[in-house]
């Protein structure tokens, strides 16, 4: 039974039509509309989070990508709401069209963004910024469509049963915000780990199209002409068909895109739950490369140059107990175990999947010389920052084999607070060594690392080692042309507590009693230190918080990378 139309009270929004002719009672119809708002809001937030997550993975710097996506999307929502005012006279048809378009655009956004990144990443010029342009375009389009939902849904609710504007807005927004909560929780805990970014976006688009189409065709079909109903049915079937076909082909698409990014030598590709891990080469005489979230972490051609420079200067001195932060590939541990006198090595890595791969993959295990099978090695899966906060053991050497400081997820592991915690677990005379990223291509970031280590009360000896000939970025930006983004060096900071005479640590390798090194010599290390000083940015001294040239320490609340 349909309630008679009652004229709207003064101050109520104008209605562009009489009461809706519903196939159900008004109360049931109102509940169904609010349920549709709930589902569509959940889908809309999933699109936003999917764009942020994928852009952070493909482009880097999650703070920037989140800011771009959310700010552009909120702006576009306002424009969409204004534009949808013209559709209120045909609210049902307009809402059906908006949901079909939103399902198609939002559902396909992840595949389109990944495709542009994979197949245009090396072109340079305008195409080098293709992922960024497409990210803004999708944010704008999705925001316009989400914004257009609000006035159309408000009109539909009011046509079911007239109520004051404040009450209608409260009901609509309550369903919208609760739906956003569910979508926001479903994305990281269900969609991303179980389906992945591409399939998760496609499934979300399918649900969006089904619910939007069912709401209009089931509840407001009498508001549409016969031609309008058929047009909406065909449109939604087409959208769902496109999304379903993409879902069937998504595995083949992902393999093709992965080969376009990494080459044809991809041997292992897996998502551990923490990050994406890819192994290329390692058989048939081809060098093994390990990529984590698309960034090169181990380059088989010159990994020994990196790991020997990272480990052996810090091992010159007492080294019975060693703590390795990061290094789930086992290669830094391999170098540590080459020193006589090592009694215990604690390895802390956030991703158990990488450690498992380092144990089980024949090529990677051979490269790290089965370091994790040594009984002196103890592996802990934990966040390095949290582990140091609760650490009670004392170490002669702490090796920070962590990603580039410019990657947002790593910023706290390059903070003054982090180095202060590392200092607390060092024995008297203990040494800390930090990988600080490339120096030539990102000098301010590296020297900010050195400044931050000194701000934690440590004396430093920076050095830079050349020889990284890889054509993949290890740092935060993955979209620049490869020739421009490939770092040609690694920067390191050796540090010790500033007690006693306050002297800087001595950069030395034990060429007599220590292991025989393939790439590092004492003369070369001295040259590496001189090279670092020639590349110094911001002066070479000063108080703990700041040095000349404006460089200041990076902290948890004020990251400076």
VEXLO-497667 format. One line per 4 residues: number of its first residue (from 1); their letters; for each residue x, y, z of C-alpha. Coordinates in Angstrom, 1 decimal. Example, Ala and Ser with C-alpha at 12.3 -4.5 7.8 and 13.67 -1.06 7.14 Angstrom:
<rs>
1 = AS = 12.3,-4.5,7.8  13.7,-1.1,7.1
</rs>
This chain:
<rs>
1 = XXXX = 0.0,0.0,0.0  1.4,3.4,-1.0  0.9,6.3,1.3  -0.8,9.4,-0.1
5 = XXXX = 1.4,12.2,-1.1  1.5,15.0,1.5  2.7,18.4,0.5  6.2,19.2,1.6
9 = XXXX = 6.5,21.5,4.6  8.1,24.9,4.2  11.9,24.7,4.0  11.9,21.2,2.6
13 = XXXX = 13.8,20.6,-0.7  11.7,20.8,-3.8  10.6,17.5,-5.3  10.8,16.9,-9.0
17 = XXXX = 8.0,14.4,-9.0  5.2,12.9,-7.0  5.5,9.9,-4.7  7.3,6.9,-6.2
21 = XXXX = 5.2,4.0,-7.4  6.9,1.2,-5.5  6.3,-2.5,-5.7  6.8,-2.7,-1.9
25 = XXXX = 5.7,-0.9,1.2  7.3,2.6,1.7  9.2,1.4,4.9  10.6,-1.6,3.0
29 = XXXX = 11.5,0.6,0.0  13.3,3.1,2.3  15.3,0.3,3.9  16.3,-1.0,0.5
33 = XXXX = 17.5,2.4,-0.7  19.5,2.9,2.5  21.0,-0.7,2.0  21.9,0.3,-1.5
37 = XXXX = 23.6,3.5,-0.2  25.5,1.3,2.3  26.8,-1.0,-0.4  27.6,1.7,-2.9
41 = XXXX = 29.5,3.7,-0.2  31.6,0.6,0.6  32.4,0.1,-3.1  33.4,3.8,-3.4
45 = XXXX = 35.8,3.7,-0.5  37.4,0.5,-1.9  38.0,2.3,-5.2  39.8,5.1,-3.3
49 = XXXX = 41.9,2.7,-1.2  42.7,0.6,-4.2  44.0,3.7,-6.1  46.1,4.8,-3.1
53 = XXXX = 47.6,1.3,-2.5  48.4,0.6,-6.2  49.8,4.1,-6.8  52.0,3.8,-3.7
57 = XXXX = 53.3,0.4,-4.9  53.8,1.5,-8.6  54.9,5.1,-8.1  56.2,5.3,-4.5
61 = XXXX = 55.8,7.7,-1.6  52.5,6.6,-0.1  51.9,9.9,1.7  52.0,11.9,-1.6
65 = XXXX = 49.8,9.4,-3.5  47.2,9.3,-0.7  47.1,13.1,-0.6  46.7,13.3,-4.4
69 = XXXX = 44.0,10.7,-4.6  41.9,11.9,-1.6  42.2,15.6,-2.3  41.3,15.2,-6.0
73 = XXXX = 38.5,12.8,-5.2  36.9,15.0,-2.5  37.1,18.1,-4.9  35.5,16.0,-7.7
77 = XXXX = 32.8,14.9,-5.3  31.7,18.5,-4.8  31.7,19.1,-8.6  29.7,15.9,-9.1
81 = XXXX = 27.1,16.8,-6.6  26.6,20.2,-8.3  26.4,18.6,-11.7  23.9,16.0,-10.6
85 = XXXX = 21.3,18.6,-9.6  20.3,18.7,-13.3  19.4,15.0,-13.1  17.1,15.2,-10.2
89 = XXXX = 14.0,15.3,-12.5  15.1,11.8,-13.6  16.7,10.6,-10.4  16.2,6.9,-10.9
93 = XXXX = 17.5,6.8,-14.5  20.4,9.1,-13.4  21.3,7.0,-10.5  21.3,3.8,-12.6
97 = XXXX = 23.6,5.4,-15.1  26.0,6.8,-12.5  26.3,3.4,-10.8  27.0,1.6,-14.1
101 = XXXX = 29.7,4.1,-15.0  31.2,4.0,-11.5  31.3,0.2,-11.6  33.1,0.2,-14.9
105 = XXXX = 35.6,3.0,-14.1  36.3,1.9,-10.6  36.5,-1.8,-11.4  38.9,-1.3,-14.3
109 = XXXX = 41.0,1.4,-12.7  43.6,-0.9,-11.1  44.2,-2.8,-14.4  44.5,0.3,-16.4
113 = XXXX = 46.9,1.9,-14.0  49.1,-1.2,-13.9  49.0,-1.5,-17.7  50.2,2.1,-18.2
117 = XXXX = 53.0,1.6,-15.7  54.1,-1.7,-17.2  54.1,-0.9,-20.8  55.0,2.8,-20.9
121 = XXXX = 57.5,3.0,-18.0  60.6,3.1,-20.2  59.4,5.5,-22.9  60.4,8.7,-21.2
125 = XXXX = 59.0,12.1,-22.1  55.3,12.5,-21.4  54.7,8.8,-21.0  57.1,8.7,-18.1
129 = XXXX = 54.4,10.5,-16.1  51.6,8.3,-17.5  50.8,6.6,-14.2  50.6,9.9,-12.4
133 = XXXX = 48.3,11.4,-15.1  46.1,8.3,-15.0  46.0,8.3,-11.3  44.6,11.9,-11.2
137 = XXXX = 42.2,11.1,-14.1  40.7,8.1,-12.3  40.6,10.0,-9.0  38.7,12.8,-10.7
141 = XXXX = 36.3,10.5,-12.6  35.5,8.3,-9.5  35.0,11.4,-7.3  32.6,13.0,-9.8
145 = XXXX = 30.5,9.8,-9.9  30.5,9.3,-6.2  29.5,13.0,-5.7  26.7,12.6,-8.1
149 = XXXX = 25.1,9.8,-6.0  24.2,12.1,-3.1  21.6,14.4,-4.6  20.1,11.6,-6.7
153 = XXXX = 19.7,9.4,-3.6  18.3,12.2,-1.6  15.6,12.7,-4.3  14.8,9.0,-4.3
157 = XXXX = 14.5,8.8,-0.6  12.2,11.8,-0.4  10.0,10.4,-3.1  9.4,7.3,-1.1
161 = XXXX = 8.3,9.1,2.0  8.6,12.8,2.5  10.4,13.9,5.7  12.3,17.0,6.9
165 = XXXX = 15.6,17.7,5.1  17.7,17.2,8.3  16.3,13.8,9.0  16.7,12.7,5.4
169 = XXXX = 20.3,13.9,5.3  21.0,12.1,8.6  19.6,8.8,7.4  21.5,9.0,4.1
173 = XXXX = 24.8,9.9,5.6  24.5,7.4,8.3  24.1,4.6,5.8  26.9,6.1,3.7
177 = XXXX = 29.4,6.4,6.5  28.7,2.9,7.9  29.2,1.5,4.4  32.5,3.4,4.1
181 = XXXX = 33.6,1.8,7.4  32.8,-1.7,6.1  34.5,-1.0,2.7  37.6,0.5,4.5
185 = XXXX = 37.9,-2.6,6.7  37.2,-5.1,3.9  39.9,-3.8,1.6  43.0,-4.5,3.8
189 = XXXX = 41.6,-7.5,5.6  39.7,-9.4,2.9  40.0,-8.1,-0.6  43.7,-7.3,-0.7
193 = XXXX = 45.1,-10.5,1.0  42.6,-12.9,-0.6  42.0,-11.5,-4.0  44.8,-9.0,-4.7
197 = XXXX = 44.4,-5.5,-6.0  43.3,-6.3,-9.5  40.7,-9.0,-8.8  39.5,-7.1,-5.7
201 = XXXX = 38.7,-4.0,-7.8  37.0,-6.0,-10.5  34.8,-7.8,-7.9  33.9,-4.5,-6.2
205 = XXXX = 32.8,-3.1,-9.6  30.6,-6.1,-10.2  28.9,-5.8,-6.8  28.5,-2.0,-7.5
209 = XXXX = 26.8,-2.7,-10.8  24.6,-5.4,-9.5  23.3,-3.4,-6.5  22.9,-0.2,-8.4
213 = XXXX = 21.0,-1.9,-11.3  18.9,-4.0,-8.9  17.9,-1.0,-6.8  16.7,1.0,-9.8
217 = XXXX = 15.1,-1.8,-11.8  13.6,-3.5,-8.9  12.3,-0.6,-6.9  12.0,2.4,-9.3
221 = XXXX = 11.3,0.6,-12.6  8.0,2.4,-12.9  9.8,5.7,-13.1  11.6,4.5,-16.3
225 = XXXX = 10.1,4.1,-19.8  10.2,0.7,-21.4  13.1,1.8,-23.5  14.9,3.2,-20.5
229 = XXXX = 14.6,-0.1,-18.6  16.0,-2.1,-21.5  18.8,0.4,-21.9  19.7,0.1,-18.3
233 = XXXX = 19.6,-3.7,-18.4  21.8,-3.8,-21.4  24.2,-1.3,-19.9  24.6,-3.2,-16.7
237 = XXXX = 24.9,-6.6,-18.4  27.6,-5.1,-20.6  29.5,-3.6,-17.6  29.3,-6.9,-15.6
241 = XXXX = 30.4,-8.8,-18.7  33.4,-6.6,-19.2  34.4,-7.0,-15.5  33.8,-10.7,-15.6
245 = XXXX = 35.9,-11.1,-18.7  38.7,-9.1,-17.1  38.5,-11.2,-14.0  38.9,-14.4,-16.1
249 = XXXX = 42.0,-12.9,-17.9  43.5,-11.2,-14.9  46.1,-13.8,-14.2  47.3,-13.8,-17.8
253 = XXXX = 47.3,-10.0,-17.8  49.3,-9.9,-14.6  51.9,-12.3,-15.9  52.3,-10.3,-19.1
257 = XXXX = 52.6,-7.0,-17.2  55.1,-8.6,-14.8  57.2,-9.7,-17.8  57.0,-6.2,-19.3
261 = XXXX = 58.3,-4.8,-16.0  60.9,-7.4,-15.1  61.7,-9.0,-18.4  61.1,-12.6,-19.5
265 = XXXX = 63.3,-14.2,-16.8  60.7,-14.1,-14.0  61.1,-17.3,-12.0  59.2,-16.7,-8.8
269 = XXXX = 56.5,-14.2,-8.2  54.5,-14.2,-4.9  52.6,-11.9,-2.5  53.6,-12.8,1.0
273 = XXXX = 50.9,-10.8,2.7  53.4,-8.0,3.5  54.7,-7.2,0.0  55.2,-8.6,-3.5
277 = XXXX = 58.4,-10.6,-4.0  59.8,-11.4,-7.5  62.9,-13.5,-8.3  64.5,-13.4,-11.8
281 = XXXX = 67.4,-15.4,-13.1  69.5,-17.5,-10.9  69.6,-20.4,-13.3  71.6,-21.1,-16.5
285 = XXXX = 74.4,-18.7,-15.5  72.0,-15.8,-15.4  72.4,-13.4,-12.4  69.8,-13.6,-9.7
289 = XXXX = 67.8,-10.5,-8.9  65.4,-10.1,-6.0  62.7,-7.4,-6.3  60.5,-6.4,-3.4
293 = XXXX = 57.4,-4.3,-4.3  59.0,-3.7,-7.6  62.3,-2.3,-6.2  65.6,-4.1,-6.7
297 = XXXX = 66.9,-5.4,-3.4  69.5,-7.8,-4.6  71.3,-7.5,-7.9  73.2,-10.6,-8.6
301 = XXXX = 75.9,-8.9,-10.7  77.2,-6.8,-7.9  75.5,-7.9,-4.7  78.8,-8.9,-3.1
305 = XXXX = 80.1,-5.3,-3.6  77.1,-4.0,-1.7  77.1,-6.6,1.1  80.9,-6.6,1.6
309 = XXXX = 80.8,-2.8,1.9  77.9,-2.9,4.3  79.2,-5.6,6.7  82.9,-5.8,6.9
313 = XXXX = 83.9,-2.3,8.0  81.5,-2.7,10.9  83.0,-6.1,11.8  86.5,-4.6,12.4
317 = XXXX = 86.5,-5.0,16.2  84.6,-7.2,18.7  81.9,-9.0,16.9  80.7,-12.0,19.0
321 = XXXX = 77.1,-10.8,18.9  75.6,-9.3,15.8  72.1,-7.9,15.1  71.0,-7.7,11.5
325 = XXXX = 67.9,-5.5,10.9  66.3,-6.4,7.6  68.4,-8.7,5.5  65.7,-11.4,5.1
329 = XXXX = 67.6,-12.5,1.9  70.4,-13.8,4.2  73.2,-12.2,2.2  74.3,-9.8,5.0
333 = XXXX = 74.2,-12.7,7.4  76.4,-14.7,5.0  79.1,-12.0,5.2  78.8,-11.8,9.0
337 = XXXX = 79.4,-15.6,9.3  82.6,-15.4,7.4  84.3,-13.7,10.4  85.8,-16.0,13.0
341 = XXXX = 84.6,-15.3,16.6  80.9,-14.8,15.7  78.9,-16.6,18.4  75.3,-15.4,17.7
345 = XXXX = 73.6,-13.5,14.9  70.0,-12.3,15.4  68.2,-11.4,12.2  65.0,-9.3,12.4
349 = XXXX = 62.8,-9.1,9.3  59.2,-8.0,8.9  58.4,-10.5,6.2  58.6,-14.2,7.0
353 = XXXX = 57.9,-15.0,3.4  61.2,-13.5,2.3  63.1,-15.5,4.9  61.3,-18.6,3.8
357 = XXXX = 62.2,-18.0,0.2  65.8,-17.4,1.2  65.9,-20.8,2.9  64.0,-22.8,0.2
361 = XXXX = 64.7,-21.3,-3.2  67.8,-23.2,-4.5  69.4,-20.2,-6.3  68.9,-17.7,-3.5
365 = XXXX = 69.9,-20.3,-0.8  73.0,-21.0,-2.8  73.8,-17.3,-3.1  73.5,-16.7,0.7
369 = XXXX = 75.4,-20.0,1.3  72.6,-21.4,3.4  73.2,-18.8,6.1  69.9,-19.5,7.8
373 = XXXX = 70.8,-23.1,8.4  73.7,-22.1,10.6  72.9,-22.8,14.3  74.3,-19.5,15.4
377 = XXXX = 71.6,-17.6,13.4  68.3,-16.8,15.0  65.5,-15.2,12.9  62.7,-13.1,14.4
381 = XXXX = 59.7,-11.9,12.3  59.0,-8.5,13.7  59.1,-4.8,13.0  62.6,-3.6,13.7
385 = XXXX = 61.5,-0.4,15.5  59.2,-2.3,17.9  61.8,-5.0,18.5  64.5,-2.4,19.5
389 = XXXX = 62.1,-0.8,21.9  61.8,-4.0,23.9  65.4,-5.3,23.3  67.4,-6.2,26.4
393 = XXXX = 70.4,-7.9,24.7  73.7,-6.1,23.9  75.3,-6.4,20.5  78.8,-5.7,19.3
397 = XXXX = 77.6,-4.9,15.8  74.2,-3.7,14.5  73.7,-3.8,10.8  70.8,-1.8,9.3
401 = XXXX = 70.2,-3.5,5.9  66.9,-1.7,5.3  65.2,-0.2,2.2  65.8,3.3,0.9
405 = XXXX = 64.8,6.1,3.5  62.7,7.8,0.9  60.2,4.9,0.9  57.4,6.1,3.3
409 = XXXX = 57.1,2.7,5.0  60.8,2.9,5.9  61.0,6.5,7.1  60.6,5.6,10.8
413 = XXXX = 63.6,3.2,10.5  65.8,6.2,9.5  64.6,8.4,12.3  66.6,9.9,15.2
417 = XXXX = 64.4,7.9,17.6  65.3,4.6,15.8  69.0,5.3,15.9  68.7,6.2,19.6
421 = XXXX = 67.2,2.8,20.2  69.9,1.1,18.2  72.5,3.0,20.3  71.0,1.6,23.5
425 = XXXX = 71.6,-2.0,22.4  75.3,-1.4,21.5  78.0,-2.6,23.8  80.8,-0.2,24.8
429 = XXXX = 82.8,0.2,21.6  80.0,-1.4,19.5  79.4,-0.2,15.9  76.3,0.5,13.9
433 = XXXX = 76.3,0.6,10.1  73.4,2.0,8.1  72.6,1.7,4.4  71.5,5.3,3.5
437 = XXXX = 70.6,5.0,-0.2  72.4,6.4,-3.3  74.5,9.5,-2.8  75.0,10.8,-6.3
441 = XXXX = 71.4,10.8,-7.3  69.8,11.7,-3.9  72.6,13.4,-1.9  70.3,15.3,0.5
445 = XXXX = 68.5,12.2,1.6  71.8,10.4,2.3  73.3,13.3,4.2  70.1,13.6,6.2
449 = XXXX = 70.6,10.0,7.2  74.1,10.9,8.4  72.9,14.0,10.2  70.2,11.9,11.9
453 = XXXX = 72.6,9.3,13.1  74.8,12.0,14.6  71.7,13.6,16.2  71.2,10.3,18.1
457 = XXXX = 74.6,10.8,19.8  76.7,8.7,17.5  80.0,9.5,15.8  79.9,8.8,12.1
461 = XXXX = 82.2,7.8,9.2  80.3,8.0,5.9  81.5,6.2,2.7  80.1,5.6,-0.7
465 = XXXX = 80.7,2.5,-2.9  80.2,2.6,-6.7  79.2,-0.2,-9.0  75.4,-0.5,-9.0
469 = XXXX = 74.7,-1.1,-12.7  71.1,-2.2,-12.3  68.4,-0.5,-14.3  65.7,-0.7,-11.7
473 = XXXX = 65.0,1.9,-9.0  65.7,0.9,-5.4  64.4,4.1,-4.0  61.0,5.7,-3.7
477 = XXXX = 60.3,6.7,-7.3  59.6,3.9,-9.8  58.2,6.0,-12.7  61.2,7.9,-14.0
481 = XXXX = 63.0,6.6,-17.1  65.3,3.8,-16.1  68.4,5.5,-17.4  67.7,8.5,-15.1
485 = XXXX = 66.6,6.5,-12.0  69.2,3.8,-11.8  71.5,4.6,-8.9  75.2,4.2,-9.6
489 = XXXX = 76.4,3.9,-6.0  75.4,3.0,-2.4  76.0,5.2,0.6  76.8,3.9,4.0
493 = XXXX = 77.3,5.4,7.5  79.5,3.6,10.0  78.8,4.9,13.6  79.8,4.3,17.2
497 = XXXX = 78.8,5.8,20.5  80.2,9.3,21.1  81.8,8.4,24.5  85.3,8.6,25.6
501 = XXXX = 87.4,10.9,23.3  84.5,11.2,20.9  86.5,10.0,17.9  84.8,8.9,14.8
505 = XXXX = 84.9,5.2,14.1  87.9,4.0,12.0  87.0,2.8,8.5  89.1,-0.4,8.3
509 = XXXX = 88.9,-4.0,7.1  91.0,-6.7,8.5  93.0,-7.9,5.5  95.2,-10.2,7.6
513 = XXXX = 93.1,-12.1,10.1  89.7,-11.5,8.5  88.0,-13.2,5.6  89.3,-12.8,2.1
517 = XXXX = 87.2,-10.2,0.3  86.5,-10.1,-3.4  85.6,-6.4,-3.9  86.7,-4.4,-0.8
521 = XXXX = 90.2,-3.4,0.2  91.6,-1.0,2.7  92.8,1.3,0.0  89.5,1.2,-1.7
525 = XXXX = 87.6,1.9,1.5  89.8,5.0,2.2  89.0,6.2,-1.3  85.3,5.5,-0.7
529 = XXXX = 85.4,7.7,2.4  87.2,10.5,0.5  84.6,10.3,-2.3  81.8,10.6,0.2
533 = XXXX = 83.3,13.8,1.7  83.6,15.3,-1.8  79.9,14.7,-2.3  78.9,16.0,1.1
537 = XXXX = 75.8,18.3,1.3  75.2,20.7,4.2  78.6,20.9,5.7  80.3,18.5,8.0
541 = XXXX = 79.7,19.2,11.6  77.5,21.2,13.9  75.1,20.5,16.7  73.1,17.4,16.8
545 = XXXX = 69.8,18.7,15.5  71.1,20.6,12.5  74.2,21.1,10.4  75.4,23.7,8.0
549 = XXXX = 73.5,24.0,4.8  70.1,23.5,6.4  70.1,19.8,6.9  68.3,18.7,10.0
553 = XXXX = 67.7,15.3,11.7  64.7,13.3,10.6  62.3,12.4,13.4  59.1,10.4,13.7
557 = XXXX = 56.9,13.5,13.8  59.0,15.4,11.2  60.4,13.1,8.5  62.8,14.9,6.2
561 = X = 63.5,12.4,3.4
</rs>
